[in-house]
Amino acid sequence: MLVLTRRRGESVRVGDDIKITVISVSPGKIRIGIEAPARVAVHREEVYEEIACANRESAGAGPEALRLIREVAREVRE
Amino acid sequence: MTEQKCVQLNHERLGRLEIPLESILEVEGLPGFPDVRQLALVEHDRLASLGWLVAVERPDLAFVVIDPQCAFPSYAPQPTADDLQAIGAEPDDEISLLVIANLSVAGRTHVNLAAPILANPRTRRAIQAILPEGNHSTRTPIGPEALSNLAGPKTAATRQIESNPQR
């Protein structure tokens, strides 16, 4: 991991088109501003990881998944 | 009759699939699966509102997707300008909205309303939009009644008209 020291108002450039700026610093937290093109998705790590986790859980769906849904549907109708 | 160009896919779970080229979506980053760039939308042949998103490069991956309108009629996420730009949306485009179902726990089905799939059929580009925090859950339970709605036969209103819904 690259580790840099920055002061308030200073920035870091990632590639040609991403700029991360330190907006403010207070004990225990910092505010950062991120300028990036629309194609680059920016999310808090824990939010991204929750979606990734949900995706991984849902990714192995085989034919049994639809069978399950059909069984539920049949029970409801009967 | 125009000849339809198809891709043959031998899927580990779903068997042999013939996928029309226009059903293949270029996806810009799927959290958890950074190597997946193409997803094929495979509609279920008999059931309304259900389908699969099959990873073209990973034949072990398939997601069950549903049309959320059937089960969650008030669900209307607002895509951000960045989301729309990512799928090349123009004002007249009809954007498809799908949500991924999680059937990994027997008898308890959840859907991920926090991160719907937005697809633009015209550009064949799709993203998994991550909605603002707190509005929706990645594990929204879906009850038997709603599942039953989803599993109903296709009607004339859906894209493919089912000639014999009773099989």
gemmi code that builds the backbone of each chain (N, CA, C; Angstrom):
import gemmi

chains = {
    "A": [
        ("MET", (0.845, -1.201, 0.000), (0.000, 0.000, 0.000), (0.878, 1.248, 0.000)),
        ("LEU", (0.554, 2.162, -0.859), (1.270, 3.440, -0.881), (0.719, 4.326, 0.236)),
        ("VAL", (1.591, 4.852, 1.053), (1.151, 5.704, 2.162), (1.742, 7.105, 1.969)),
        ("LEU", (0.867, 8.126, 1.980), (1.307, 9.511, 1.767), (0.795, 10.380, 2.904)),
        ("THR", (1.514, 11.427, 3.230), (1.010, 12.405, 4.190), (0.498, 13.617, 3.410)),
        ("ARG", (-0.716, 14.064, 3.742), (-1.306, 15.225, 3.076), (-1.871, 16.165, 4.122)),
        ("ARG", (-1.885, 17.450, 3.840), (-2.491, 18.419, 4.742), (-3.865, 18.812, 4.203)),
        ("ARG", (-4.624, 19.508, 5.055), (-5.941, 19.978, 4.620), (-5.797, 20.791, 3.336)),
        ("GLY", (-6.658, 20.524, 2.393), (-6.621, 21.259, 1.127), (-5.712, 20.623, 0.081)),
        ("GLU", (-4.878, 19.709, 0.497), (-3.985, 19.058, -0.470), (-4.664, 17.835, -1.089)),
        ("SER", (-4.114, 17.409, -2.227), (-4.780, 16.349, -2.996), (-3.822, 15.232, -3.353)),
        ("VAL", (-4.435, 14.153, -3.822), (-3.686, 13.034, -4.396), (-4.307, 12.757, -5.750)),
        ("ARG", (-3.496, 12.481, -6.721), (-3.983, 12.195, -8.063), (-3.852, 10.687, -8.317)),
        ("VAL", (-4.915, 10.063, -8.763), (-4.858, 8.640, -9.117), (-5.107, 8.549, -10.619)),
        ("GLY", (-4.098, 8.154, -11.356), (-4.232, 8.137, -12.815), (-4.412, 9.557, -13.320)),
        ("ASP", (-4.980, 9.674, -14.523), (-5.109, 10.994, -15.134), (-6.336, 11.747, -14.670)),
        ("ASP", (-7.354, 11.006, -14.214), (-8.638, 11.677, -14.056), (-9.309, 11.486, -12.700)),
        ("ILE", (-8.557, 11.032, -11.714), (-9.148, 10.910, -10.379), (-8.335, 11.759, -9.406)),
        ("LYS", (-9.050, 12.604, -8.657), (-8.380, 13.486, -7.714), (-9.071, 13.373, -6.359)),
        ("ILE", (-8.293, 13.112, -5.340), (-8.825, 12.961, -3.988), (-8.240, 14.075, -3.132)),
        ("THR", (-9.122, 14.870, -2.525), (-8.687, 16.049, -1.770), (-9.078, 15.905, -0.301)),
        ("VAL", (-8.179, 16.263, 0.588), (-8.503, 16.285, 2.019), (-9.251, 17.591, 2.294)),
        ("ILE", (-10.528, 17.495, 2.679), (-11.346, 18.685, 2.903), (-11.152, 19.208, 4.327)),
        ("SER", (-11.261, 18.298, 5.289), (-11.065, 18.733, 6.675), (-10.573, 17.567, 7.508)),
        ("VAL", (-9.927, 17.896, 8.592), (-9.372, 16.878, 9.485), (-9.829, 17.211, 10.898)),
        ("SER", (-10.385, 16.230, 11.588), (-10.726, 16.437, 12.988), (-10.379, 15.147, 13.714)),
        ("PRO", (-10.313, 15.172, 15.049), (-9.861, 13.968, 15.751), (-10.708, 12.753, 15.368)),
        ("GLY", (-10.057, 11.731, 14.897), (-10.749, 10.481, 14.586), (-11.424, 10.434, 13.232)),
        ("LYS", (-11.489, 11.553, 12.525), (-12.094, 11.446, 11.191), (-11.602, 12.530, 10.239)),
        ("ILE", (-11.646, 12.186, 8.962), (-11.303, 13.172, 7.944), (-12.425, 13.201, 6.924)),
        ("ARG", (-12.566, 14.343, 6.270), (-13.508, 14.431, 5.147), (-12.689, 14.528, 3.881)),
        ("ILE", (-13.046, 13.692, 2.910), (-12.311, 13.744, 1.650), (-13.279, 14.024, 0.516)),
        ("GLY", (-12.783, 14.680, -0.490), (-13.560, 14.932, -1.693), (-12.942, 14.135, -2.829)),
        ("ILE", (-13.790, 13.528, -3.640), (-13.285, 12.700, -4.735), (-13.847, 13.207, -6.050)),
        ("GLU", (-12.968, 13.541, -6.958), (-13.399, 13.913, -8.308), (-12.996, 12.780, -9.233)),
        ("ALA", (-14.002, 12.188, -9.889), (-13.712, 11.054, -10.770), (-14.716, 11.055, -11.905)),
        ("PRO", (-14.369, 10.471, -13.051), (-15.336, 10.384, -14.151), (-16.529, 9.506, -13.757)),
        ("ALA", (-17.647, 9.699, -14.463), (-18.882, 8.985, -14.121), (-18.707, 7.467, -14.190)),
        ("ARG", (-17.827, 6.998, -15.078), (-17.676, 5.544, -15.230), (-16.976, 4.912, -14.025)),
        ("VAL", (-16.367, 5.750, -13.187), (-15.694, 5.219, -11.997), (-16.668, 5.308, -10.819)),
        ("ALA", (-17.088, 4.159, -10.328), (-18.012, 4.151, -9.202), (-17.229, 4.370, -7.917)),
        ("VAL", (-17.747, 5.256, -7.078), (-17.088, 5.544, -5.802), (-18.070, 5.223, -4.681)),
        ("HIS", (-17.679, 4.355, -3.795), (-18.558, 3.979, -2.683), (-17.756, 3.817, -1.408)),
        ("ARG", (-18.410, 3.982, -0.279), (-17.782, 3.623, 0.987), (-17.496, 2.124, 0.964)),
        ("GLU", (-16.345, 1.737, 1.501), (-15.932, 0.331, 1.442), (-16.983, -0.614, 2.014)),
        ("GLU", (-17.555, -0.251, 3.179), (-18.485, -1.191, 3.821), (-19.769, -1.350, 3.001)),
        ("VAL", (-20.167, -0.290, 2.288), (-21.356, -0.385, 1.435), (-21.058, -1.302, 0.248)),
        ("TYR", (-19.910, -1.066, -0.372), (-19.505, -1.892, -1.510), (-19.399, -3.353, -1.090)),
        ("GLU", (-18.791, -3.589, 0.078), (-18.565, -4.973, 0.537), (-19.894, -5.670, 0.839)),
        ("GLU", (-20.877, -4.911, 1.320), (-22.182, -5.527, 1.589), (-22.842, -5.989, 0.285)),
        ("ILE", (-22.729, -5.164, -0.748), (-23.298, -5.541, -2.046), (-22.531, -6.743, -2.616)),
        ("ALA", (-21.198, -6.700, -2.492), (-20.385, -7.806, -2.998), (-20.765, -9.106, -2.295)),
        ("CYS", (-20.977, -9.007, -0.990), (-21.332, -10.181, -0.191), (-22.691, -10.729, -0.638)),
        ("ALA", (-23.660, -9.825, -0.841), (-24.991, -10.247, -1.307), (-24.877, -10.895, -2.684)),
        ("ASN", (-24.044, -10.337, -3.544), (-23.863, -10.912, -4.879), (-23.249, -12.305, -4.803)),
        ("ARG", (-22.226, -12.449, -3.958), (-21.576, -13.763, -3.853), (-22.559, -14.815, -3.354)),
        ("GLU", (-23.436, -14.420, -2.423), (-24.423, -15.378, -1.910), (-25.437, -15.777, -2.974)),
        ("SER", (-25.697, -14.849, -3.899), (-26.764, -15.080, -4.880), (-26.249, -15.701, -6.167)),
        ("ALA", (-24.935, -15.850, -6.277), (-24.349, -16.159, -7.590), (-24.448, -17.611, -7.994)),
        ("GLY", (-24.694, -18.494, -7.037), (-24.635, -19.916, -7.394), (-25.986, -20.519, -7.709)),
        ("ALA", (-26.920, -19.690, -8.111), (-28.287, -20.177, -8.289), (-28.389, -21.128, -9.475)),
        ("GLY", (-28.819, -22.318, -9.202), (-29.022, -23.302, -10.261), (-30.500, -23.504, -10.518)),
        ("PRO", (-30.848, -24.541, -11.269), (-32.264, -24.776, -11.601), (-33.116, -24.992, -10.356)),
        ("GLU", (-32.499, -25.480, -9.273), (-33.275, -25.727, -8.054), (-33.886, -24.438, -7.521)),
        ("ALA", (-33.269, -23.307, -7.823), (-33.783, -22.033, -7.335), (-35.181, -21.759, -7.892)),
        ("LEU", (-35.345, -21.990, -9.186), (-36.659, -21.729, -9.773), (-37.681, -22.764, -9.317)),
        ("ARG", (-37.183, -23.982, -9.100), (-38.091, -25.018, -8.615), (-38.682, -24.586, -7.271)),
        ("LEU", (-37.826, -24.022, -6.444), (-38.239, -23.531, -5.138), (-39.351, -22.488, -5.279)),
        ("ILE", (-39.141, -21.554, -6.183), (-40.134, -20.497, -6.387), (-41.447, -21.090, -6.883)),
        ("ARG", (-41.339, -22.049, -7.787), (-42.558, -22.653, -8.319), (-43.319, -23.399, -7.238)),
        ("GLU", (-42.576, -24.072, -6.343), (-43.236, -24.809, -5.262), (-43.998, -23.863, -4.347)),
        ("VAL", (-43.357, -22.749, -4.021), (-44.021, -21.751, -3.175), (-45.290, -21.272, -3.867)),
        ("ALA", (-45.171, -20.998, -5.154), (-46.315, -20.485, -5.913), (-47.464, -21.490, -5.898)),
        ("ARG", (-47.127, -22.761, -6.043), (-48.150, -23.777, -6.059), (-48.858, -23.859, -4.697)),
        ("GLU", (-48.050, -23.800, -3.628), (-48.641, -23.855, -2.285), (-49.607, -22.703, -2.054)),
        ("VAL", (-49.225, -21.523, -2.519), (-50.071, -20.346, -2.314), (-51.387, -20.495, -3.063)),
        ("ARG", (-51.325, -21.042, -4.276), (-52.541, -21.152, -5.075), (-53.487, -22.223, -4.547)),
        ("GLU", (-52.902, -23.264, -3.943), (-53.752, -24.386, -3.520), (-54.471, -24.130, -2.198)),
    ],
    "B": [
        ("MET", (-38.094, -13.061, -42.286), (-37.415, -13.513, -41.057), (-35.948, -13.104, -41.080)),
        ("THR", (-35.538, -12.423, -40.059), (-34.115, -12.101, -39.975), (-33.411, -13.191, -39.176)),
        ("GLU", (-32.222, -13.469, -39.598), (-31.462, -14.507, -38.902), (-30.927, -13.933, -37.606)),
        ("GLN", (-31.161, -14.669, -36.531), (-30.735, -14.165, -35.245), (-29.358, -14.718, -34.914)),
        ("LYS", (-28.465, -13.833, -34.569), (-27.133, -14.299, -34.211), (-27.096, -14.660, -32.739)),
        ("CYS", (-26.589, -15.845, -32.483), (-26.612, -16.361, -31.124), (-25.217, -16.751, -30.658)),
        ("VAL", (-25.082, -16.775, -29.356), (-23.859, -17.290, -28.749), (-24.231, -18.579, -28.036)),
        ("GLN", (-23.457, -19.620, -28.272), (-23.687, -20.884, -27.562), (-22.904, -20.851, -26.265)),
        ("LEU", (-23.580, -21.215, -25.211), (-22.916, -21.194, -23.918), (-23.222, -22.513, -23.215)),
        ("ASN", (-22.174, -23.189, -22.767), (-22.412, -24.412, -22.013), (-22.265, -24.090, -20.539)),
        ("HIS", (-23.402, -23.875, -19.913), (-23.379, -23.406, -18.545), (-23.389, -24.575, -17.568)),
        ("GLU", (-22.533, -24.496, -16.559), (-22.414, -25.598, -15.594), (-23.728, -25.913, -14.925)),
        ("ARG", (-24.501, -24.889, -14.623), (-25.728, -25.112, -13.875), (-26.966, -25.144, -14.751)),
        ("LEU", (-26.949, -24.372, -15.792), (-28.181, -24.236, -16.583), (-28.130, -25.025, -17.885)),
        ("GLY", (-27.022, -25.698, -18.112), (-26.935, -26.522, -19.322), (-26.611, -25.695, -20.548)),
        ("ARG", (-27.003, -26.238, -21.686), (-26.655, -25.605, -22.943), (-27.608, -24.442, -23.210)),
        ("LEU", (-27.056, -23.291, -23.435), (-27.886, -22.108, -23.650), (-27.556, -21.499, -25.001)),
        ("GLU", (-28.586, -21.056, -25.662), (-28.385, -20.324, -26.906), (-28.835, -18.896, -26.635)),
        ("ILE", (-27.902, -17.997, -26.676), (-28.215, -16.637, -26.252), (-28.100, -15.668, -27.416)),
        ("PRO", (-29.209, -15.009, -27.748), (-29.134, -14.012, -28.821), (-28.153, -12.903, -28.435)),
        ("LEU", (-27.419, -12.439, -29.405), (-26.414, -11.412, -29.113), (-27.008, -10.198, -28.415)),
        ("GLU", (-28.263, -9.861, -28.773), (-28.821, -8.652, -28.166), (-29.183, -8.836, -26.691)),
        ("SER", (-29.121, -10.070, -26.207), (-29.390, -10.291, -24.776), (-28.131, -10.199, -23.931)),
        ("ILE", (-27.005, -9.973, -24.576), (-25.757, -9.897, -23.817), (-25.475, -8.447, -23.441)),
        ("LEU", (-25.320, -8.247, -22.143), (-25.119, -6.893, -21.614), (-23.671, -6.726, -21.173)),
        ("GLU", (-23.106, -5.586, -21.513), (-21.779, -5.250, -21.012), (-21.986, -4.614, -19.646)),
        ("VAL", (-21.394, -5.201, -18.645), (-21.610, -4.679, -17.300), (-20.333, -4.029, -16.787)),
        ("GLU", (-20.533, -2.861, -16.228), (-19.394, -2.080, -15.730), (-19.218, -2.372, -14.246)),
        ("GLY", (-18.515, -3.446, -13.950), (-18.221, -3.738, -12.543), (-19.383, -4.308, -11.766)),
        ("LEU", (-19.244, -5.547, -11.357), (-20.249, -6.198, -10.533), (-19.559, -6.476, -9.200)),
        ("PRO", (-19.948, -5.764, -8.122), (-19.237, -5.955, -6.854), (-19.139, -7.432, -6.474)),
        ("GLY", (-17.948, -7.853, -6.107), (-17.726, -9.250, -5.759), (-17.198, -10.077, -6.915)),
        ("PHE", (-17.426, -9.588, -8.135), (-16.993, -10.317, -9.323), (-16.336, -9.366, -10.326)),
        ("PRO", (-15.148, -8.884, -9.959), (-14.515, -7.876, -10.815), (-14.167, -8.386, -12.213)),
        ("ASP", (-14.090, -9.726, -12.377), (-13.725, -10.255, -13.689), (-14.927, -10.430, -14.608)),
        ("VAL", (-16.124, -10.220, -14.096), (-17.314, -10.401, -14.931), (-17.618, -9.109, -15.691)),
        ("ARG", (-17.592, -9.199, -16.990), (-17.832, -8.024, -17.828), (-19.060, -8.179, -18.721)),
        ("GLN", (-19.488, -9.442, -18.907), (-20.650, -9.671, -19.776), (-21.667, -10.551, -19.060)),
        ("LEU", (-22.898, -10.083, -19.075), (-23.983, -10.862, -18.483), (-25.050, -11.080, -19.545)),
        ("ALA", (-25.494, -12.319, -19.636), (-26.563, -12.610, -20.591), (-27.878, -12.689, -19.830)),
        ("LEU", (-28.858, -11.966, -20.332), (-30.177, -12.023, -19.709), (-30.974, -13.134, -20.384)),
        ("VAL", (-31.304, -14.137, -19.602), (-32.060, -15.278, -20.117), (-33.428, -15.240, -19.459)),
        ("GLU", (-34.450, -15.014, -20.270), (-35.793, -14.961, -19.696), (-36.325, -16.361, -19.508)),
        ("HIS", (-37.097, -16.530, -18.465), (-37.721, -17.836, -18.278), (-38.799, -18.018, -19.341)),
        ("ASP", (-38.888, -19.219, -19.895), (-39.806, -19.373, -21.031), (-41.271, -19.430, -20.626)),
        ("ARG", (-41.551, -19.773, -19.382), (-42.961, -19.871, -18.996), (-43.383, -18.870, -17.942)),
        ("LEU", (-42.468, -18.478, -17.090), (-42.868, -17.676, -15.942), (-42.630, -16.191, -16.178)),
        ("ALA", (-43.601, -15.419, -15.736), (-43.452, -13.981, -15.866), (-42.461, -13.473, -14.825)),
        ("SER", (-41.807, -12.400, -15.130), (-41.044, -11.639, -14.134), (-39.841, -12.363, -13.546)),
        ("LEU", (-39.444, -13.446, -14.165), (-38.301, -14.184, -13.652), (-37.311, -14.437, -14.775)),
        ("GLY", (-36.081, -14.426, -14.419), (-35.071, -14.761, -15.418), (-33.742, -15.016, -14.754)),
        ("TRP", (-32.740, -15.152, -15.590), (-31.396, -15.383, -15.107), (-30.486, -14.321, -15.686)),
        ("LEU", (-29.503, -13.955, -14.891), (-28.367, -13.236, -15.457), (-27.204, -14.217, -15.396)),
        ("VAL", (-26.728, -14.570, -16.555), (-25.688, -15.589, -16.656), (-24.381, -14.895, -17.002)),
        ("ALA", (-23.330, -15.207, -16.240), (-22.031, -14.604, -16.531), (-21.422, -15.325, -17.724)),
        ("VAL", (-21.187, -14.571, -18.797), (-20.704, -15.193, -20.034), (-19.300, -15.778, -19.829)),
        ("GLU", (-18.456, -15.058, -19.103), (-17.073, -15.533, -18.915), (-16.947, -16.551, -17.788)),
        ("ARG", (-17.971, -16.708, -16.978), (-17.883, -17.603, -15.830), (-19.093, -18.527, -15.834)),
        ("PRO", (-18.978, -19.677, -16.492), (-20.162, -20.539, -16.612), (-20.603, -21.193, -15.305)),
        ("ASP", (-19.939, -20.862, -14.200), (-20.428, -21.356, -12.912), (-21.297, -20.310, -12.211)),
        ("LEU", (-21.447, -19.150, -12.832), (-22.184, -18.074, -12.174), (-23.511, -17.795, -12.862)),
        ("ALA", (-24.559, -17.762, -12.070), (-25.859, -17.337, -12.586), (-26.635, -16.720, -11.435)),
        ("PHE", (-27.294, -15.640, -11.737), (-28.126, -14.971, -10.740), (-29.581, -15.113, -11.159)),
        ("VAL", (-30.442, -15.366, -10.189), (-31.873, -15.287, -10.482), (-32.259, -13.817, -10.361)),
        ("VAL", (-32.888, -13.292, -11.376), (-33.328, -11.902, -11.300), (-34.840, -11.833, -11.462)),
        ("ILE", (-35.413, -10.839, -10.821), (-36.860, -10.659, -10.922), (-37.169, -9.220, -11.311)),
        ("ASP", (-38.333, -9.073, -11.888), (-38.862, -7.742, -12.158), (-39.497, -7.254, -10.850)),
        ("PRO", (-38.918, -6.247, -10.226), (-39.403, -5.878, -8.884), (-40.832, -5.341, -8.876)),
        ("GLN", (-41.338, -4.884, -10.032), (-42.666, -4.268, -10.031), (-43.751, -5.238, -9.567)),
        ("CYS", (-43.560, -6.514, -9.840), (-44.569, -7.506, -9.464), (-44.675, -7.688, -7.960)),
        ("ALA", (-43.519, -7.678, -7.301), (-43.527, -7.969, -5.878), (-43.472, -6.716, -5.012)),
        ("PHE", (-42.888, -5.673, -5.551), (-42.719, -4.419, -4.796), (-43.189, -3.252, -5.668)),
        ("PRO", (-44.520, -3.108, -5.797), (-45.038, -2.128, -6.760), (-44.607, -0.687, -6.481)),
        ("SER", (-44.297, -0.388, -5.219), (-43.934, 1.001, -4.933), (-42.425, 1.254, -5.070)),
        ("TYR", (-41.691, 0.219, -5.413), (-40.235, 0.347, -5.525), (-39.891, 1.104, -6.803)),
        ("ALA", (-39.349, 2.278, -6.651), (-39.022, 3.090, -7.835), (-37.721, 3.842, -7.600)),
        ("PRO", (-36.605, 3.115, -7.627), (-35.330, 3.792, -7.356), (-35.018, 4.823, -8.440)),
        ("GLN", (-34.436, 5.925, -8.002), (-34.077, 6.980, -8.945), (-32.595, 6.835, -9.324)),
        ("PRO", (-32.325, 6.464, -10.556), (-30.919, 6.369, -10.956), (-30.273, 7.752, -10.926)),
        ("THR", (-29.010, 7.790, -10.548), (-28.301, 9.069, -10.550), (-27.876, 9.394, -11.984)),
        ("ALA", (-27.475, 10.637, -12.175), (-26.991, 11.046, -13.501), (-25.789, 10.196, -13.912)),
        ("ASP", (-24.938, 9.863, -12.935), (-23.773, 9.021, -13.233), (-24.198, 7.615, -13.662)),
        ("ASP", (-25.212, 7.075, -12.972), (-25.716, 5.744, -13.344), (-26.197, 5.761, -14.793)),
        ("LEU", (-26.976, 6.810, -15.120), (-27.555, 6.887, -16.454), (-26.468, 7.063, -17.516)),
        ("GLN", (-25.474, 7.854, -17.149), (-24.373, 8.059, -18.095), (-23.595, 6.764, -18.320)),
        ("ALA", (-23.455, 5.973, -17.247), (-22.695, 4.723, -17.347), (-23.336, 3.728, -18.314)),
        ("ILE", (-24.657, 3.796, -18.470), (-25.313, 2.870, -19.402), (-25.706, 3.574, -20.702)),
        ("GLY", (-25.155, 4.757, -20.893), (-25.381, 5.484, -22.142), (-26.828, 5.855, -22.386)),
        ("ALA", (-27.536, 6.169, -21.301), (-28.968, 6.440, -21.432), (-29.234, 7.800, -22.048)),
        ("GLU", (-30.187, 7.819, -22.954), (-30.683, 9.067, -23.526), (-32.144, 9.216, -23.121)),
        ("PRO", (-32.682, 10.436, -23.231), (-34.029, 10.672, -22.675), (-35.107, 9.686, -23.137)),
        ("ASP", (-35.029, 9.202, -24.366), (-36.092, 8.317, -24.851), (-35.859, 6.837, -24.543)),
        ("ASP", (-34.720, 6.504, -23.975), (-34.424, 5.094, -23.722), (-35.320, 4.539, -22.624)),
        ("GLU", (-35.739, 3.294, -22.823), (-36.462, 2.605, -21.758), (-35.469, 1.762, -20.988)),
        ("ILE", (-35.314, 2.094, -19.738), (-34.316, 1.406, -18.920), (-34.978, 0.241, -18.193)),
        ("SER", (-34.368, -0.930, -18.295), (-34.898, -2.088, -17.558), (-34.359, -2.096, -16.139)),
        ("LEU", (-35.240, -2.473, -15.244), (-34.881, -2.538, -13.838), (-35.085, -3.971, -13.362)),
        ("LEU", (-34.038, -4.553, -12.820), (-34.119, -5.919, -12.311), (-33.483, -5.963, -10.933)),
        ("VAL", (-33.922, -6.886, -10.109), (-33.224, -7.066, -8.833), (-32.818, -8.526, -8.687)),
        ("ILE", (-31.711, -8.721, -7.990), (-31.149, -10.057, -7.822), (-31.798, -10.729, -6.622)),
        ("ALA", (-32.237, -11.961, -6.825), (-32.846, -12.726, -5.741), (-31.798, -13.634, -5.122)),
        ("ASN", (-31.906, -13.784, -3.823), (-31.007, -14.668, -3.096), (-31.815, -15.846, -2.572)),
        ("LEU", (-31.573, -17.011, -3.156), (-32.314, -18.202, -2.744), (-31.400, -19.189, -2.049)),
        ("SER", (-30.329, -18.654, -1.450), (-29.328, -19.560, -0.882), (-29.803, -20.234, 0.399)),
        ("VAL", (-30.727, -19.616, 1.094), (-31.254, -20.232, 2.307), (-32.633, -20.807, 1.981)),
        ("ALA", (-32.748, -22.129, 2.129), (-33.987, -22.804, 1.732), (-35.184, -22.201, 2.440)),
        ("GLY", (-36.213, -21.907, 1.692), (-37.450, -21.419, 2.273), (-37.459, -19.938, 2.597)),
        ("ARG", (-36.280, -19.294, 2.502), (-36.266, -17.864, 2.776), (-35.644, -17.151, 1.591)),
        ("THR", (-36.467, -16.491, 0.841), (-35.980, -15.803, -0.332), (-35.852, -14.324, -0.028)),
        ("HIS", (-34.729, -13.770, -0.417), (-34.507, -12.345, -0.258), (-34.216, -11.749, -1.615)),
        ("VAL", (-34.479, -10.468, -1.727), (-34.044, -9.773, -2.929), (-33.209, -8.570, -2.513)),
        ("ASN", (-32.313, -8.211, -3.383), (-31.419, -7.091, -3.109), (-31.995, -5.821, -3.726)),
        ("LEU", (-32.754, -5.085, -2.901), (-33.338, -3.840, -3.406), (-32.349, -2.675, -3.286)),
        ("ALA", (-31.259, -2.898, -2.553), (-30.286, -1.816, -2.356), (-29.406, -1.606, -3.580)),
        ("ALA", (-29.302, -2.651, -4.412), (-28.417, -2.537, -5.576), (-29.056, -3.195, -6.793)),
        ("PRO", (-30.017, -2.477, -7.412), (-30.695, -3.036, -8.582), (-29.795, -3.013, -9.823)),
        ("ILE", (-30.133, -3.855, -10.769), (-29.449, -3.846, -12.063), (-30.222, -2.912, -12.989)),
        ("LEU", (-29.527, -1.951, -13.550), (-30.130, -1.069, -14.559), (-29.538, -1.441, -15.899)),
        ("ALA", (-30.394, -1.706, -16.849), (-29.890, -2.101, -18.165), (-30.521, -1.228, -19.234)),
        ("ASN", (-29.714, -0.868, -20.204), (-30.214, -0.104, -21.338), (-30.195, -1.018, -22.564)),
        ("PRO", (-31.372, -1.514, -22.977), (-31.399, -2.470, -24.083), (-30.822, -1.885, -25.383)),
        ("ARG", (-30.925, -0.582, -25.546), (-30.427, 0.017, -26.779), (-28.904, -0.049, -26.865)),
        ("THR", (-28.245, 0.319, -25.776), (-26.779, 0.310, -25.800), (-26.205, -1.027, -25.328)),
        ("ARG", (-27.086, -1.873, -24.760), (-26.685, -3.152, -24.163), (-25.643, -2.961, -23.066)),
        ("ARG", (-25.821, -1.898, -22.339), (-24.932, -1.683, -21.204), (-25.742, -1.744, -19.924)),
        ("ALA", (-25.111, -2.273, -18.892), (-25.802, -2.432, -17.614), (-24.859, -2.097, -16.470)),
        ("ILE", (-25.453, -1.693, -15.368), (-24.674, -1.511, -14.148), (-25.485, -2.045, -12.972)),
        ("GLN", (-24.779, -2.326, -11.912), (-25.474, -2.572, -10.655), (-25.387, -1.265, -9.886)),
        ("ALA", (-26.504, -0.579, -9.806), (-26.518, 0.723, -9.130), (-26.532, 0.500, -7.627)),
        ("ILE", (-25.767, 1.277, -6.920), (-25.796, 1.196, -5.461), (-26.560, 2.418, -4.960)),
        ("LEU", (-27.754, 2.165, -4.418), (-28.639, 3.265, -4.022), (-28.130, 3.926, -2.750)),
        ("PRO", (-28.565, 5.164, -2.496), (-28.145, 5.834, -1.262), (-28.454, 4.962, -0.042)),
        ("GLU", (-27.565, 5.028, 0.922), (-27.683, 4.148, 2.083), (-28.976, 4.369, 2.853)),
        ("GLY", (-29.461, 3.285, 3.423), (-30.567, 3.386, 4.361), (-31.951, 3.272, 3.745)),
        ("ASN", (-32.063, 3.415, 2.431), (-33.394, 3.370, 1.836), (-33.903, 1.948, 1.615)),
        ("HIS", (-32.979, 1.068, 1.250), (-33.389, -0.295, 0.907), (-32.353, -1.275, 1.430)),
        ("SER", (-32.796, -2.512, 1.598), (-31.893, -3.524, 2.147), (-31.400, -4.465, 1.046)),
        ("THR", (-30.163, -4.958, 1.246), (-29.666, -5.991, 0.318), (-30.393, -7.309, 0.567)),
        ("ARG", (-31.041, -7.412, 1.711), (-31.759, -8.650, 2.031), (-33.203, -8.326, 2.401)),
        ("THR", (-33.953, -7.914, 1.411), (-35.369, -7.640, 1.637), (-36.130, -8.953, 1.474)),
        ("PRO", (-36.836, -9.376, 2.524), (-37.557, -10.647, 2.389), (-38.681, -10.526, 1.368)),
        ("ILE", (-38.924, -11.616, 0.680), (-40.027, -11.629, -0.275), (-40.928, -12.794, 0.121)),
        ("GLY", (-42.170, -12.463, 0.410), (-43.101, -13.456, 0.968), (-43.666, -14.377, -0.101)),
        ("PRO", (-44.345, -15.446, 0.352), (-44.909, -16.420, -0.572), (-45.886, -15.800, -1.581)),
        ("GLU", (-46.691, -14.823, -1.093), (-47.667, -14.207, -2.013), (-46.968, -13.513, -3.172)),
        ("ALA", (-45.915, -12.775, -2.819), (-45.187, -12.044, -3.852), (-44.469, -13.012, -4.788)),
        ("LEU", (-43.937, -14.073, -4.212), (-43.284, -15.079, -5.050), (-44.280, -15.695, -6.019)),
        ("SER", (-45.477, -15.895, -5.510), (-46.516, -16.477, -6.349), (-46.842, -15.564, -7.533)),
        ("ASN", (-46.882, -14.259, -7.268), (-47.078, -13.293, -8.359), (-46.005, -13.438, -9.418)),
        ("LEU", (-44.766, -13.562, -8.938), (-43.642, -13.651, -9.862), (-43.716, -14.895, -10.711)),
        ("ALA", (-44.165, -15.968, -10.064), (-44.128, -17.246, -10.751), (-45.378, -17.488, -11.583)),
        ("GLY", (-46.247, -16.502, -11.654), (-47.432, -16.637, -12.479), (-47.053, -16.758, -13.946)),
        ("PRO", (-47.932, -17.351, -14.743), (-47.613, -17.496, -16.154), (-47.499, -16.138, -16.831)),
        ("LYS", (-46.766, -16.106, -17.888), (-46.649, -14.873, -18.643), (-48.016, -14.477, -19.186)),
        ("THR", (-48.251, -13.173, -19.226), (-49.512, -12.702, -19.776), (-49.210, -11.961, -21.069)),
        ("ALA", (-50.266, -11.557, -21.734), (-50.080, -10.845, -22.996), (-49.289, -9.557, -22.786)),
        ("ALA", (-49.320, -9.068, -21.548), (-48.634, -7.808, -21.273), (-47.120, -7.976, -21.258)),
        ("THR", (-46.653, -9.182, -21.000), (-45.208, -9.372, -20.971), (-44.683, -9.546, -22.385)),
        ("ARG", (-43.397, -9.493, -22.500), (-42.806, -9.391, -23.826), (-43.086, -10.612, -24.706)),
        ("GLN", (-42.929, -11.797, -24.109), (-43.193, -12.994, -24.896), (-44.576, -13.509, -24.525)),
        ("ILE", (-45.398, -13.710, -25.499), (-46.755, -14.151, -25.194), (-46.766, -15.668, -25.038)),
        ("GLU", (-47.318, -16.083, -23.921), (-47.349, -17.519, -23.626), (-48.598, -18.105, -24.262)),
        ("SER", (-48.409, -19.100, -25.099), (-49.564, -19.661, -25.788), (-50.296, -20.678, -24.912)),
        ("ASN", (-49.550, -21.374, -24.051), (-50.190, -22.391, -23.239), (-49.669, -22.306, -21.812)),
        ("PRO", (-50.217, -21.386, -21.036), (-49.679, -21.173, -19.691), (-49.868, -22.361, -18.760)),
        ("GLN", (-50.758, -23.277, -19.088), (-50.964, -24.429, -18.196), (-49.943, -25.533, -18.454)),
        ("ARG", (-48.929, -25.296, -19.215), (-47.947, -26.239, -19.749), (-48.623, -27.373, -20.462)),
    ],
}
model = gemmi.Model(1)
for chain_id, residues in chains.items():
    chain = gemmi.Chain(chain_id)
    for i, (resn, *xyz) in enumerate(residues, 1):
        res = gemmi.Residue()
        res.name, res.seqid = resn, gemmi.SeqId(i, " ")
        for name, pos in zip(("N", "CA", "C"), xyz):
            atom = gemmi.Atom()
            atom.name, atom.element = name, gemmi.Element(name[0])
            atom.pos, atom.b_iso = gemmi.Position(*pos), 0.0
            res.add_atom(atom)
        chain.add_residue(res)
    model.add_chain(chain)
structure = gemmi.Structure()
structure.add_model(model)
structure.setup_entities()
